[in-house]
Amino acid sequence: MNSANLTLSRRALLKAAGGGLVLSVGLDGVVHAATEAKKYGGDAMPGGTVDNPLVFVSIGADGRVQIIAHRAEMGTGARTSLPMVVADELEADWAQVKVVQADADEARYGNQNTDGSRSIRHFYQPMRRVGAAARQMLEAAAAAQWGVPVGEVKAARHEVLHSASGRRLGYGALAEAAARQPVPAGAALRLKTPAEFRYIGKGQVRPVDLADIGQGRAVYGQDIHLPGMVYAVVARPPVVGGKVKTVDSAAALQVAGVKKIVDIPPFKGVPAFQPLGGVAVVARNTWAAMQGRAALKIDWDDGPNGAYDSARYRQALEASARAPGKVVRSDGDALASLAQAAPSQKLVAEYYLPHLAHASMEPPAATALVTEGRCEVWTSCQAPQAAVEGVAGALGLKPEQVTVHQALLGGGFGRKSKPDYVVEAALIAKTMPGTPVKVVWTRDDDIRHDYLHTVSVERLEAVLRPDGRPETWLHRTVAPSIASLFAPGVKTEAEFEVGMTAINVPYAIPNVRIEVGEAEAMARIGWFRSVSNIPHAFAVQCLLSELAHRAGRDPKDYALELIGPPRRIAPAALGDHWNYGESPELYPVDTGRLRGVIEAVTQGARWGRKLPKGHGLGLAFAYSFMSYTAAVVEVAVDAKGALQIVAVDMGIDCGPQINPERIRAQLEGAAVMGIGLTLTGEISFEGGHVKQSNFHDYEVLRHAQSPRTIRTHLVNNDPALPPGGVGEPPLPPVAPALCNAIFAATGRRIRQLPLRDQLSQKA
């Protein structure tokens, strides 16, 4: 074939890339075929996906089915939902199912990095195939035993039936023979139709850990106890990149119960998942270790970040946002439109959001045992394979010489994807071979030494037409990047960060320009629940409310008009070539689904009704992690500025609803978390030191501040759609919906977070 004569449409190029062929345009302008297809979703992740039933399912002679859960459990329900999918396709009786947590082993189980709202998104179909294959192997074993065609037998409710003869065999009686059957694959697999589901989508399966959690039997990383175990706490540099100049440990060694002092070297190069370094105190119990740490006399070298000051840094971010930045999307001619517009046509707004700490209810903890060239770890970790590799690298071992056992996580939110605390435990345990060492982080440690959610300034400028619609949209986003963890000299947000509600706004606006400004990271920046969607959605959704008010329009009507009619937009048409790592063919931006969640929450909140004096309704919405979410918040503000959250309506369209109970729980949790972050969430720096230390000055939402009512709306349960994320998408709309509600109630615009006492101050 003459490649010079090959002409393909843009759509054909996308379809070819998704169907096993990658085409690229060479320097000669000719389209060339590449040897490897571009991978998306779970197949593009380290370890990929695995759908072998012999890996995930085992059946005992008594009929008990054991299903492996290979993802971490931190409240999202992954440890229940994925085994539930297997059990449904397997036709297993859930009462006879035992779920067992996998150790870290991506070569065996596929990717185990439980973040990015990927568990269902990436493993729903593989786990269906696991269950279906196991079911068919049981059917084949029964047919062979009875000497009948396999098409005459059918698995149902934990046994295989031969209707013609009335014979039946339980799963336990068939298990051994079934395990010897070939594993069906590809076209030989028969998946259930949605009408045949027994558990999927029903919302009737209780979380497998619920009873243990409720009765105090559940084991988290902080609960690990091994015979002969000792405890350690670490005095870490108060400034990221700092190190010990001198240490006097004499007084610490005199504390009753203290056994040893261990130096931990500072990290080299970029932080990645390395420990910060410092001095560890090892003792017979946690209290003795903490008292020993308090007795240490350490002189610190604060290093290059010792001058980090939040007030000055904000000024630098604002200066960057007010200057031209790197252009990442340009439709039409936004600069010319802005230059030609009269001041009365323009709206300019700057939004500031501070650093945030994850503040999981369970601070990090890890227990390590080093013996004869091996290391065994027990911990709560979102990225167990990263823990394996981090420990192996720090101890000079091969990954196969490291075992990581996974416990329940008492919250994660992205913090426990960074296993620096696991490596700390291994380094200390190396100095005490044969003795298990448990490293405990206190709440103060957790707040002061977190991988923080980024601080940012978002500057938006719009030009309005006479009808109030925006003619031009300019968004400059400035924030230190997560990429600074892994590479030196990073000063702008990465493609994946800009692809979170900044570049990919699907609005009918002729002139759109998105720029990123420079900001140097002076702390460890890490992913946090919903990541850069938080600042970007806050700015974008607040500005939409401002534009609607300027135009004298209802915010809901204005938003729907700006979104336009239902249509499916290729992400690349919005400048988004990342698309959360998912296929643009499977996951286009669907404005009809976005409109659907807006309609659901506004209907639930009875949008447009007459409200009492001092009350207001606020709307916000977002597309993130392949799902569509929206929130309406109702507030009441009295004459003194006291705020009450009256009600919150949360809606999501995540495609097929695999476990509705957990979806509703994530919506409710996001409402509470988002309100707390909006009201009081802030980490700030002075002299390189984090100023906050515990829940008295880094507050989580108190019961009295919580919404009186949270209503959840699950929209568009379409089994034909690929699944979207659930854990992270509900969070971004909460803060802008709350601030838009405050404006509706008071006329006060909130452009910086946290809210704190802004309402009690004079305008």
Beta strands, then each sheet from edge to edge (+ up, - down):
strand 1: 22-25
strand 2: 31-34
strand 3: 57-59
strand 4: 65-69
strand 5: 97-101
strand 6: 153-156
strand 7: 159-162
strand 8: 167-170
strand 9: 230-235
strand 10: 243-248
strand 11: 258-264
strand 12: 278-283
strand 13: 297-301
strand 14: 326-331
strand 15: 346-353
strand 16: 365-371
strand 17: 374-379
strand 18: 402-406
strand 19: 437-440
strand 20: 456-464
strand 21: 470-478
strand 22: 511-516
strand 23: 568-569
strand 24: 589-590
strand 25: 615-624
strand 26: 627-637
strand 27: 643-653
strand 28: 685-686
strand 29: 689-690
strand 30: 709-714
sheet 1: 1+ 2-
sheet 2: 3+ 4- 5-
sheet 3: 6+ 7- 8+
sheet 4: 11+ 12- 9+ 19+ 16- 17+ 18+
sheet 5: 10+ 13-
sheet 6: 14+ 22- 21- 20+ 15-
sheet 7: 23+ 24-
sheet 8: 25+ 26- 27+ 30+
sheet 9: 28+ 29-
end
